[in-house]
Amino acid sequence: SSSSSSSSSSSCSHSMPTAPHIPTLSPAVTKEVVLKSIRSDLVSKAAAAAGHVSIPDLLEEQSRDAGARDHLSRIRDRVSRIGSSISQHTSNYLNHRHQHQHLYQHQHQHQ
């Protein structure tokens, strides 16, 4: 039974579909594109299967998701800005200390 399972898994890996139409940008963008296409495909399939689900409900749900995504991206931008300003301040401080280190040492020797 173990040999048959191994052969089935190898055939499975060979039949993996390639997706050349996905634009090769950053990994995050590609993942976003893939997830979005999968999600829209699932939504349309679900709508076709459920029949009674109204399109406006689906659209409203998608707009809610988009709003949440916008909110998250805004938070991400703010966090990265804060992080870069912190690193900037840190490097400024270290440069300043390095430039004036002989002054600090001089003062300490006199005390």
N, C-alpha and C positions, 0 to 999 in steps of 0.2 A: 504493500500500500504506500510505503514511503517513496518508492521510485516513481509511482504514478503521480503523486502529489508534486514532486520536484519537476516532472516534465510539464505538468499543467502550469506551474508558476512561470517556467521559462517561456512557454508559448504566450502567456499573459503579458509578460514584459515586452515581447516582440510586437504585440498588437497595440501597444500604447500609441494613441494618435498624436502626431506632431502638430503644433499650432504655429505655422509660419506667418499667419496674418497678424499676430500680436506684435505691436511695435516694440523694438528693442530699445527701450529707454532705461531709466533706473529700475532696479528690481521692485521697488515699492510701487512705481507707476504700473509696471507690468502686472503685478499682483492685483492692483486695484482694477485694472482693465479686465483681467481674467474673472475676478470675483463679480464685477458689474455685469459682464456678459452672461456668466452663469446665473446670476440672480435674476436678470431680466428674462432669461430663458425659462427659469423655474416659475417666475411670476406668471408669464404668459401661459405656460403649461397648466399651472394651477387654476388660472382663470378659465381656461378652456375646459378643464376637468370639472370645476365647481359650477360653472354656468351661472349660478345665482349670484355670485360675487360681482358687485358693480365695479366698473372701471374707475369711477371717481374715488371709491374707497381705496383702491390700489394706488392711485395717483397721490391721494392724501398721505398714505403711509410712506410712499417713496419721498415725498417732499419733507415729511417729518424726519426721515433718515438723513436727507440732504442737509437739513438744518442742524441736526446733531453733528454731522460731519464738519460743517462750516465752523460750528462752535469748537469742536476738537482741534481743527486746524488753527483757529485763532489762538487757542490756549497753547498749542505747540509752538506757534510763532513767538508768543510772549515768553514762554519758557526758554526758547533758544536765544532770544534777545537778552534776557536776564543773564543767562549763562555766559554769553559772549561778553557782556559788559563786566561781569564779575571777573572773567579771565583777563580782560583788558585792564581793569583796576589792579588786579594782582600783579600783572607784568609791569605796569607803571610803577607800583610800589617797590617791586624788586629792583627795577632799574634805578629808581631814585636811591634806594638803600645802597646799591652797588656803587653808584657815583659818589655818594657822601659817606662811604664806609670809613675812609681814613679820618674824616671829621669826627664821626662817632667814637672811633678808637682813641683819637686825640683827647676828646673830652673825658672819656673814661679814665685815661691815664692820669689826667690832672686831678680827678676826684680822689 
